[in-house]
């Protein structure tokens, strides 16, 4: 890998019931800002798609080019067909190219019964949902430190 190359971080999350998951994504982005500011990563998620762009193609290309893939897990994620497809592609990239795929557990849900996700070490530590922390900054700091190690 080139020295000083920013790692491309792909954020996969559910749009279903936006009011539940979108604030988590915004919090996640704030907490990984030092990694961005230090030139270590550049994050991408589908809110960067502009009007008139082929959104499916843009998502697929950014997923394919990712160096790290974060699956932001919630009940909304688990039920979303779009997220299931992106999860499948992410796991193919993990198997074929060794791309790290990191489940980030946003809220209590049945993720341990998902045979693909449950095999992966999740963040925050021990897969404790971000929403379960009394101080969510502690949860996001745990995610940040886990991501920084990668």
C-alpha positions in Angstrom: 0.0 0.0 0.0 1.2 3.5 -0.8 2.6 5.5 2.0 0.4 8.4 3.1 -2.6 7.0 1.2 -5.9 7.7 2.9 -7.9 4.6 3.5 -11.4 4.7 2.1 -14.0 4.0 4.7 -17.4 2.9 3.4 -20.3 3.4 5.8 -23.2 1.1 5.2 -26.4 1.9 7.2 -30.2 1.7 6.8 -32.3 4.5 5.5 -35.4 2.8 6.9 -37.0 5.0 9.5 -34.3 7.6 9.0 -35.0 9.2 12.4 -33.5 6.1 14.2 -30.2 5.5 12.4 -29.1 8.7 10.8 -28.2 10.5 14.0 -25.8 7.6 14.8 -24.1 8.0 11.5 -23.6 11.7 12.2 -22.2 11.0 15.6 -19.9 8.3 14.1 -18.6 10.8 11.6 -17.9 13.4 14.3 -15.9 10.9 16.4 -13.7 9.7 13.5 -12.8 13.3 12.6 -9.3 13.0 14.0 -8.6 10.1 11.6 -9.8 12.3 8.7 -7.9 15.4 9.9 -4.7 13.4 10.2 -5.1 12.2 6.6 -5.6 8.5 7.6 -9.1 8.0 6.2 -11.7 9.5 4.0 -15.2 8.3 4.7 -17.9 7.7 2.2 -21.6 7.2 2.6 -24.5 7.6 0.3 -25.4 11.1 1.4 -22.5 12.3 -0.8 -24.4 11.3 -3.9 -25.5 14.3 -5.9 -28.8 14.8 -7.7 -28.7 13.3 -11.3 -26.0 10.7 -10.4 -26.6 7.0 -10.8 -26.9 6.3 -7.1 -26.7 2.5 -7.3 -23.6 2.6 -9.5 -22.0 5.2 -7.2 -22.7 3.0 -4.1 -21.4 -0.1 -5.8 -18.2 1.6 -7.0 -17.5 3.1 -3.6 -18.1 -0.2 -1.9 -15.8 -2.0 -4.4 -13.0 0.6 -3.8 -13.3 0.6 0.0 -10.3 -0.2 2.2 -12.5 -0.6 5.3 -16.3 -1.3 5.4 -18.4 -0.4 8.5 -21.7 -2.1 8.8 -23.9 0.0 11.1 -26.2 -2.6 12.6 -29.7 -2.0 13.9 -33.0 -3.7 13.4 -33.5 -1.4 10.4 -30.3 -2.7 8.9 -31.2 -6.3 9.4 -34.5 -5.9 7.6 -33.3 -3.7 4.7 -32.8 -5.5 1.4 -30.3 -2.8 0.3 -28.3 -3.4 3.4 -28.4 -7.2 2.9 -27.0 -6.7 -0.6 -24.3 -4.4 0.6 -23.4 -6.8 3.5 -23.1 -9.7 1.0 -20.8 -7.6 -1.3 -18.8 -6.5 1.7 -18.3 -10.1 2.9 -17.3 -11.1 -0.6 -14.7 -8.3 -0.6 -13.5 -9.5 2.8 -13.1 -13.0 1.6 -11.6 -12.1 -1.8 -9.4 -9.1 -1.0 -9.1 -9.2 2.8 -11.0 -5.9 3.2 -11.8 -5.4 6.9 -15.6 -5.5 7.6 -16.5 -4.1 10.9 -20.0 -4.4 12.4 -20.8 -1.4 14.6 -23.8 -2.2 16.7 -26.0 0.9 17.0 -28.9 -0.5 19.0 -30.2 -3.7 20.5 -31.3 -6.1 17.7 -30.9 -9.8 16.6 -27.5 -9.3 15.0 -26.1 -12.4 16.9 -28.6 -14.5 14.9 -27.3 -13.2 11.6 -24.8 -16.0 10.6 -22.6 -13.7 8.7 -22.4 -10.7 11.0 -22.1 -12.8 14.2 -18.8 -14.3 13.0 -17.2 -10.9 13.0 -15.8 -9.1 16.0 -18.1 -6.1 16.5 -17.6 -2.7 18.0 -18.1 -1.3 20.6 -16.2 -4.0 22.5 -18.2 -7.2 23.0 -20.9 -5.9 20.6 -22.5 -3.8 23.2 -24.9 -1.4 21.4 -23.9 2.2 21.2 -27.4 3.1 22.5 -26.9 1.0 25.6 -24.1 3.3 26.9 -25.0 5.8 29.5 -22.5 8.1 27.9 -22.5 7.6 24.1 -19.2 9.3 23.8 -17.7 6.4 25.6 -19.2 4.0 23.0 -18.0 6.1 20.1 -14.5 6.4 21.6 -14.4 2.6 21.8 -15.4 2.4 18.2 -12.8 5.1 17.3 -10.0 3.2 19.1 -11.0 -0.1 17.4 -11.1 1.5 14.0 -7.7 3.3 14.7 -6.1 -0.1 15.2 -7.1 -1.2 11.7 
